[in-house]
Amino acid sequence: MSQLSNLYLFAYNSIQALVWAISISRILSNFVSTKSFSGAYASAGELICLLQTVAFLEVVHGAIGIVPSGVLLPLMQWGGRVHFLLAIVRRIDEVQELPSVFVTLLAWGLIEVIRYPHYALNCVGSSLSLVTYLRYTAFILLYPMGLAGEMWLMYQALPLIKTKNLYAYFFAGLPITYYNFVKVLLACYPFMWLKLYLHLFKQRKAKLGKQHKKKRN
């Protein structure tokens, strides 16, 4: 990888880490001050929408080969999160204060304040054993937590999607409504998510196995 690419990736990952840290601090500060789950989106939702939109760059990074992630898995994660945020949560005011939004954004935030610093450190040829361990361990709990939040919210949103006839103009020429699309998506979601989850376990075995061997040597 060229020095310029390395510098760009370091800057990108550092900025994502910083802004995710700001987002999670806003969510937790709101929770502590209000003792309520309802303010998660109001406190950081728009900022997280921006972060997730910009994260499409990670699909591009894989496509052009400056990171080894490939395209499919980053695209699946980006598409799932952007659909959840922009197509449902941002569009339907009534769901923005539900606890499922708090659960999802908290899980995402905790994942990203570990993942992005890990990547940033790798870009400068450095690593912290604790950060590496958390990167390949915390997901075991946080990914199911995020999945549960996303599916819970989509299920709660279904009556509102049907009542509002959401995106009727887009689905007008199709044999399926957006309401039915979300129902199908809910049925498929665990299987799509499992592909990513199992991939992370493979990465965990490879990365933490190497770390363990280095310590033994």
C-alpha positions as CSV (number, residue, x, y, z in Angstrom):
1,M,0.0,0.0,0.0
2,S,1.3,3.4,-0.9
3,Q,2.2,6.0,1.8
4,L,-0.5,8.3,0.5
5,S,-3.2,5.6,0.8
6,N,-1.9,4.8,4.3
7,L,-2.1,8.4,5.3
8,Y,-5.6,8.7,3.9
9,L,-6.9,5.6,5.7
10,F,-5.3,6.8,8.9
11,A,-7.1,10.1,8.6
12,Y,-10.4,8.5,7.6
13,N,-10.4,6.0,10.4
14,S,-9.3,8.6,13.0
15,I,-12.1,11.0,12.0
16,Q,-14.7,8.2,12.2
17,A,-13.4,7.1,15.6
18,L,-13.5,10.7,16.9
19,V,-17.0,11.4,15.6
20,W,-18.4,8.0,16.8
21,A,-16.9,8.8,20.2
22,I,-18.8,12.1,20.2
23,S,-22.0,10.4,19.1
24,I,-21.8,7.7,21.8
25,S,-21.0,10.3,24.5
26,R,-24.0,12.4,23.5
27,I,-26.3,9.3,23.7
28,L,-25.0,8.3,27.1
29,S,-25.0,11.8,28.4
30,N,-28.7,12.2,27.4
31,F,-29.5,8.8,29.0
32,V,-27.8,9.8,32.3
33,S,-29.4,13.2,32.4
34,T,-33.0,12.1,31.5
35,K,-33.0,8.5,32.8
36,S,-34.8,7.7,29.6
37,F,-34.0,5.7,26.4
38,S,-36.1,8.1,24.2
39,G,-33.5,10.7,23.4
40,A,-30.9,8.6,21.6
41,Y,-31.9,9.7,18.1
42,A,-32.5,13.4,19.1
43,S,-29.0,13.6,20.7
44,A,-26.9,12.0,18.0
45,G,-29.1,10.5,15.2
46,E,-28.4,13.1,12.5
47,L,-24.7,12.8,13.2
48,I,-24.8,9.0,12.9
49,C,-26.8,9.3,9.7
50,L,-23.9,11.4,8.3
51,L,-21.3,8.9,9.5
52,Q,-23.1,5.9,8.0
53,T,-23.6,7.7,4.7
54,V,-19.9,8.6,4.5
55,A,-19.1,4.9,5.4
56,F,-19.9,4.0,1.8
57,L,-16.3,4.9,1.3
58,E,-15.4,1.6,3.0
59,V,-17.2,-0.2,0.1
60,V,-15.1,1.8,-2.3
61,H,-11.9,1.1,-0.4
62,G,-12.5,-2.7,-0.8
63,A,-13.5,-2.3,-4.5
64,I,-10.3,-0.5,-5.4
65,G,-8.1,-2.7,-3.2
66,I,-6.6,-0.4,-0.7
67,V,-8.0,-2.6,2.1
68,P,-8.4,-6.4,1.9
69,S,-12.1,-6.5,2.9
70,G,-13.5,-6.9,-0.6
71,V,-16.9,-5.4,-1.5
72,L,-19.7,-7.8,-0.4
73,L,-19.5,-7.8,3.4
74,P,-18.9,-4.0,3.7
75,L,-21.8,-3.4,1.2
76,M,-24.1,-5.7,3.2
77,Q,-23.3,-3.9,6.5
78,W,-23.5,-0.4,5.0
79,G,-26.7,-1.2,3.1
80,G,-28.4,-2.6,6.2
81,R,-27.5,0.3,8.5
82,V,-28.3,3.0,5.9
83,H,-31.7,1.4,5.2
84,F,-32.4,1.2,8.9
85,L,-31.5,4.8,9.6
86,L,-32.5,6.8,6.5
87,A,-35.4,4.7,5.1
88,I,-37.1,4.0,8.5
89,V,-35.9,5.9,11.6
90,R,-35.2,9.2,9.9
91,R,-38.4,9.0,7.9
92,I,-40.8,8.0,10.7
93,D,-40.8,10.4,13.6
94,E,-42.9,8.1,15.7
95,V,-40.2,5.5,16.0
96,Q,-37.3,7.8,16.9
97,E,-37.9,7.7,20.6
98,L,-38.3,3.9,20.9
99,P,-35.9,2.0,23.1
100,S,-34.9,-0.1,20.1
101,V,-33.3,2.9,18.6
102,F,-31.2,3.4,21.8
103,V,-30.2,-0.2,21.8
104,T,-29.1,-0.2,18.1
105,L,-27.2,3.1,18.2
106,L,-25.5,2.1,21.4
107,A,-24.4,-1.2,20.0
108,W,-23.1,0.4,16.8
109,G,-21.3,3.1,18.7
110,L,-19.5,0.7,21.0
111,I,-18.5,-1.4,18.0
112,E,-17.1,1.6,16.1
113,V,-15.2,3.2,18.9
114,I,-13.2,0.0,19.0
115,R,-13.0,-0.9,15.3
116,Y,-11.9,2.5,13.9
117,P,-9.0,3.1,16.4
118,H,-7.8,-0.4,15.7
119,Y,-7.7,0.3,11.9
120,A,-6.1,3.7,12.5
121,L,-3.3,2.1,14.6
122,N,-2.7,-0.5,11.9
123,C,-2.3,2.2,9.3
124,V,0.8,3.5,11.2
125,G,2.2,0.0,11.8
126,S,1.2,0.0,15.5
127,S,-1.2,-2.0,17.6
128,L,-2.3,-2.2,21.2
129,S,-3.0,-5.7,22.4
130,L,-6.1,-4.6,24.4
131,V,-7.6,-2.8,21.3
132,T,-6.9,-5.8,19.1
133,Y,-8.5,-8.1,21.7
134,L,-11.6,-5.9,22.0
135,R,-11.8,-5.6,18.2
136,Y,-12.1,-9.3,17.8
137,T,-14.0,-10.1,21.0
138,A,-16.5,-7.3,21.7
139,F,-18.5,-8.1,18.6
140,I,-19.6,-11.5,20.1
141,L,-22.0,-9.5,22.3
142,L,-22.4,-6.2,20.4
143,Y,-23.3,-7.6,17.0
144,P,-26.3,-9.7,18.3
145,M,-27.3,-6.6,20.4
146,G,-27.3,-4.5,17.2
147,L,-29.2,-7.1,15.3
148,A,-31.8,-7.4,18.0
149,G,-32.3,-3.6,18.0
150,E,-32.6,-3.3,14.2
151,M,-35.1,-6.2,13.9
152,W,-37.1,-4.9,16.9
153,L,-37.3,-1.5,15.5
154,M,-38.3,-2.7,12.0
155,Y,-41.0,-4.9,13.5
156,Q,-42.3,-2.0,15.6
157,A,-42.3,0.3,12.5
158,L,-44.4,-2.1,10.3
159,P,-47.8,-0.8,11.3
160,L,-46.7,2.8,10.6
161,I,-45.1,1.8,7.3
162,K,-48.5,0.3,6.3
163,T,-50.6,3.2,7.6
164,K,-48.4,5.8,5.9
165,N,-48.1,3.6,2.7
166,L,-44.4,4.5,2.8
167,Y,-42.5,4.8,-0.5
168,A,-45.7,4.0,-2.4
169,Y,-44.4,6.1,-5.3
170,F,-41.2,4.0,-5.6
171,F,-43.0,0.6,-5.4
172,A,-45.9,1.6,-7.6
173,G,-44.7,-0.4,-10.6
174,L,-43.6,-3.3,-8.5
175,P,-45.5,-6.4,-7.4
176,I,-44.6,-5.7,-3.8
177,T,-45.2,-2.9,-1.4
178,Y,-42.5,-1.4,0.9
179,Y,-44.4,-2.9,3.8
180,N,-44.1,-6.4,2.4
181,F,-40.5,-5.7,1.5
182,V,-39.7,-5.0,5.1
183,K,-41.5,-8.2,6.2
184,V,-39.4,-10.2,3.8
185,L,-36.3,-8.4,4.9
186,L,-37.0,-9.2,8.5
187,A,-37.3,-12.9,7.6
188,C,-34.0,-12.8,5.7
189,Y,-32.1,-10.5,8.1
190,P,-30.8,-13.2,10.5
191,F,-29.4,-15.3,7.6
192,M,-27.6,-12.3,6.0
193,W,-26.3,-11.2,9.4
194,L,-25.0,-14.7,10.2
195,K,-22.7,-14.5,7.2
196,L,-21.0,-11.4,8.6
197,Y,-21.0,-12.8,12.1
198,L,-19.3,-16.0,11.1
199,H,-16.8,-14.1,9.0
200,L,-15.8,-12.1,12.2
201,F,-15.2,-15.3,14.1
202,K,-12.9,-16.5,11.3
203,Q,-11.0,-13.2,11.6
204,R,-10.9,-13.5,15.4
205,K,-9.3,-16.9,15.2
206,A,-6.7,-15.7,12.7
207,K,-5.9,-12.4,14.4
208,L,-5.9,-13.5,18.0
209,G,-4.1,-16.7,17.1
210,K,-1.3,-14.7,15.7
211,Q,-1.2,-12.5,18.7
212,H,-1.0,-15.5,21.0
213,K,1.8,-17.0,19.0
214,K,3.8,-13.8,19.2
215,K,3.5,-13.8,23.0
216,R,4.7,-17.4,23.2
217,N,7.7,-16.6,21.0
